[in-house]
Amino acid sequence: MIYKIIGGVAVFLSIVAHYPSMQPGAPSVIGFYLTLLSMFISALASQRQQPYYFYCAALFSLSNVVFLNDGTRLSLLFTQGDWTYIYSMYSLFLVVLCIGVLLVRYR
């Protein structure tokens, strides 16, 4: 029962992380790290239950990072010169995503 609550909180946190991600400056970084935290928590909660929580949190997180986040949205690759920051954030996101998939798949 506790894992269902934790999984629900993780999905809710990934939805709530959309708001600070759209703000310019430091709140977008906070929103990005909230997204990563929600994916990690949902992977731990999905390890005992069905992987539903992780898949929902990963889907919301992917939409947040690729389309909404002020510092990492995909359109910035063509207009902004700070590619190092964007690629490092995408690689960090992919590492957390792969760890989550491994935690869910090999429970």
C-alpha positions as CSV (number, residue, x, y, z in Angstrom):
1,M,0.0,0.0,0.0
2,I,2.8,2.4,0.8
3,Y,4.3,1.9,-2.7
4,K,1.1,2.9,-4.3
5,I,1.1,6.2,-2.3
6,I,4.8,6.8,-3.1
7,G,4.2,6.1,-6.8
8,G,1.2,8.5,-6.8
9,V,3.2,11.2,-5.1
10,A,6.0,10.7,-7.6
11,V,3.6,11.1,-10.6
12,F,2.1,14.1,-8.9
13,L,5.6,15.6,-8.4
14,S,6.4,15.1,-12.1
15,I,3.3,17.0,-13.0
16,V,4.0,19.8,-10.5
17,A,7.6,20.1,-11.9
18,H,6.1,21.5,-15.1
19,Y,5.4,24.9,-13.5
20,P,8.9,25.8,-12.4
21,S,10.3,24.4,-15.6
22,M,8.6,27.0,-17.7
23,Q,10.0,29.9,-15.6
24,P,13.2,31.6,-16.9
25,G,16.4,31.3,-14.9
26,A,17.0,29.2,-11.8
27,P,13.4,27.8,-11.4
28,S,13.8,25.9,-14.6
29,V,16.9,24.1,-13.2
30,I,14.9,23.4,-10.0
31,G,12.1,22.0,-12.2
32,F,14.5,19.8,-14.0
33,Y,15.9,18.3,-10.8
34,L,12.4,17.8,-9.5
35,T,11.7,15.9,-12.7
36,L,14.7,13.7,-12.1
37,L,13.8,13.1,-8.5
38,S,10.2,12.1,-9.4
39,M,11.5,9.6,-12.0
40,F,13.8,8.1,-9.4
41,I,11.1,7.9,-6.7
42,S,8.6,6.4,-9.2
43,A,11.2,3.8,-10.3
44,L,11.7,2.7,-6.6
45,A,7.9,2.6,-6.1
46,S,7.4,0.6,-9.3
47,Q,10.0,-1.9,-8.3
48,R,7.5,-3.5,-5.9
49,Q,4.3,-2.9,-7.9
50,Q,3.5,-2.6,-11.5
51,P,5.7,-0.3,-13.6
52,Y,2.7,2.0,-14.2
53,Y,4.0,4.7,-11.9
54,F,7.4,4.8,-13.6
55,Y,6.0,4.9,-17.1
56,C,3.6,7.8,-16.2
57,A,6.4,9.8,-14.5
58,A,8.8,9.1,-17.3
59,L,6.3,10.3,-19.9
60,F,5.5,13.5,-18.0
61,S,9.2,14.0,-17.4
62,L,10.1,13.5,-21.1
63,S,7.5,16.1,-22.1
64,N,8.8,18.5,-19.5
65,V,12.4,18.2,-20.5
66,V,12.0,18.2,-24.3
67,F,9.1,20.7,-24.8
68,L,8.5,22.8,-21.7
69,N,11.8,23.4,-19.7
70,D,13.2,26.8,-20.3
71,G,16.8,25.6,-20.3
72,T,16.5,22.4,-22.2
73,R,13.7,22.6,-24.7
74,L,14.4,21.1,-28.1
75,S,14.0,24.4,-29.9
76,L,17.0,25.9,-28.0
77,L,19.4,23.6,-29.9
78,F,18.9,25.6,-33.0
79,T,18.8,29.1,-31.5
80,Q,21.1,29.1,-28.5
81,G,24.8,28.7,-28.4
82,D,25.1,27.0,-25.0
83,W,24.9,23.4,-26.4
84,T,27.2,22.1,-23.6
85,Y,24.5,22.8,-20.9
86,I,21.7,21.3,-23.0
87,Y,23.6,18.1,-23.9
88,S,24.8,17.6,-20.3
89,M,21.2,17.9,-19.0
90,Y,19.9,15.5,-21.7
91,S,22.7,13.0,-20.8
92,L,21.8,13.3,-17.1
93,F,18.2,12.7,-18.0
94,L,19.1,9.7,-20.1
95,V,21.2,8.2,-17.2
96,V,18.3,8.6,-14.7
97,L,15.9,7.1,-17.3
98,C,18.1,4.1,-18.0
99,I,18.6,3.5,-14.2
100,G,14.9,3.7,-13.8
101,V,14.2,1.2,-16.6
102,L,16.8,-1.2,-15.2
103,L,15.2,-0.9,-11.7
104,V,11.7,-1.6,-13.0
105,R,12.7,-4.3,-15.4
106,Y,14.9,-6.3,-13.1
107,R,13.0,-6.2,-9.9
